[in-house]
Amino acid sequence: MVSTDVAKGLQELEDPSAAHHDRPAGYRRLLDNIVSSTATSPELISDLEALINSILGETLGIVAARPLLGAAVESIKALPDLDSRIKAGTTALRSLESRVVSFEEQDAQLRETLADAYTLQEEYVEAAKVLQGIQLESSQRRVPDEQKVSTWIRICRLYLEEDDTTSAESYLNRAKNLRHKVSSPELVLGFQLSEARILDARRKFLEASQAYHSFSFSPVLEEEERTRALSSAIVCAVLSPAGPSRSRALARLYKDERVLQVPEFGILEKMFLDRLLSPEEVSRFSESLLPHQLAQTSDGSSVLAKAVTEHNLLSVSKLYDNIGVDELANLLGLDGEKAESYAARMLEQGRIPGTIDQVDRVIIFEDIEAGGETVSADQRRSTAGRGLRRWDARVQGVAEELERVASMIQLHHPVLSKPSFCITATDFC
């Protein structure tokens, strides 16, 4: 219900006999009165709606109405109560709906104000839906590319707060098309973080680790945020499928001097050094993981359990030339059939070189040389033998060279070779 004073004021302003040049000032005075006198009254929403409807009516032209409507949006933004702000903003949007083409700038400002209020109340989906209504591709006004990207990134991050990666990714892809036109460091960081979070949520952990790691180097971020990004990079690297690609990611992180400061360093070091992980270590690590990082996979195991099993299997391949399926199952904490299934899948995908002898139930591992060629266990033993022989030859060479030097000393300096001439350790001090 519109208050009596506001109804009377609007009637006077809409009177055809009223002077046209006085109307804008009259609307501004009326708006100030509404906000100051009824900011907490139940009539506030009705009064603002009546005022905005009058501004959008036939009383004023578009040129005069735009600044007045902008002032109304600023008044709504200044309301201290969030519920009142949301109700007033929703009502104003409904009034603008039929004439939004003529007031696109004011509509965008109102939607951003409403989205801010929804965000403060942690209603992220509602905030995203409000921002989606902003006209970014319009013939009525020119929207800079950075403003478009800023809006899309904001919508993306709002959907990510509710774990809606599908909707978030669609807006990230829009921003991706204009990324090369963005110079703002804040927008670039927002894009990188959103991309990393989407990759993480979609379980593309290897790519997410690289994105988080790049993000952690930004000088714009606070030290705490950089450390948090580095921790996320380690977590994603740990959860990624075992194999050469993950080994490179672990090496890149392990060489980063900052990892000594994060609690995930212990498990990073063990994985980088191809050491077996114990159930206790895995349990402690799982306490810091997000729900999607503990989700069940198609084989019934969790994402973490699968990653740890593959890592331990990779570690076993570095320790053994061959191993029985039952012994492998005991090391991995699985039954024989499941252990063989894991090994078969990793062998088939080329993440571990080797073969399975299903008759004798033995897994035979192979090495990979720098050139990419596989080396069997027999070849490894043969190579190790050649290495020992080379070592022996070098020791023999040093001994022979030492004997030659001693002979030359005796030849050119006979006095040094006399039994009475002795050099003690103190002579060198």
C-alpha positions, 0 to 999 in steps of 0.5 A: 500500500502506497503511503499517503504522502507519496501518493499525493506527491506523485499525483502532483508531479503527474499533473499535466499542468505541472511545469516540465522542467520542475518534474526531475527535481520533484522526483528526486526530492520525493525519492529522498523522502521515501528512503529517509522516512520509510527505510524500515517501514512496510510501505517502502517497497510499495512507495519505491515501486510506485515512484519507479512506475511513475518515472517509467510512465509518460510523465517524463521523457527517456533522457530525463528518466534515465538519471532518475532511475539511476538514482533510484537504483543507488537508493536501493543499493544503500538500503541497510536491510538485505531483505528490503534491498532484495524485495525493492530490487526484485520489484524494480526489475519487474517494473523495468521488464517491459521497457528494458530496451530503453534502460539497459544501463540502469537494468544492469546496475540494478541486477548487479545490486541485487546480485550483491545482496543475494551473494551476501545472503549466500544465495549464489544460484539466485545471484547468478540468475539475476546476472544472467539477465544483463544485456551484454550483446546489444545495439543500444549500448556498447559493453567493453570486452572486459566488462563482459568477461567480468560478468561471465567470470562472476556468474561462473564463480557463483555457480561453482559455489553451489558445485554446478560445474556444468553451468559454470563451465558454459560461462567460462567458455564464453569468457575464454573467447575474449580472454586475449582481450583482457588486461586486468590482472584480477580478471586473469586470476579469476579466470585461472582460478575458475578454470582450475576449480572446474577441472578439479570438480570434473576430476581432471586432476592432472590439468587442475594441478598445473592450473593451481600451480600456475595460479600460486605464482601470482604476485597479486595474491596474498601469501595465504592464498598462494599457499592454499593454491599450492596445496590444491596443486599437490592434492590434485597431483596426488589424486591424478592417475599414476604414470609418466605424466603424474611423475612429471607433475610431482617432480615439478611440485617437489622442486618448488621450494615453497612445498616445505611450508604446506602440510601435504609435503609428506605425501608429495615426497613419498609419491615423488620418491616412489615409496609405498603409502601406508593406510595411516598416511592415506587416512590422514591425507583424506581428512583435508579433501573435498567431497568430490575428491572422495567420491566413488568411482565406477569400480566402487572405490573412492577417487583417493583409494584408486589413486593410492592403489595405482601409485603403490602398484607403480612403486612396486614396479620400481622395486621388483623385476617380477612379483606374484599376483597374490603377493602384489594383492597383499602389498596393495591390500586387495584381493588377487582378482582386483590387484590383477585387474589394476595391473592389467589396466595400467599395463594396457594403458602404457603407464607401467611397462611389462607383461602378465603371465596368467598361467604362473600368475606372475607380473613381469615388469620392464624399465623404460630407457631415456629413448623410450624403449622398454628394458626387460628384467634380464636386460636390467640384470645384464646392464647392472653387470656391465655397470659393475664391470665398468666400475671395477675397470675404473678402480683398476685404472686409478690404481695403475695411474697411482703406481705410475706416478710413484715410479716416476717419483722414484726415478726423478727424486730418488731421495723421496724413495729412501726408507729413512724419508717419511712424510707424516700427516702432520707435515700437511698441517 
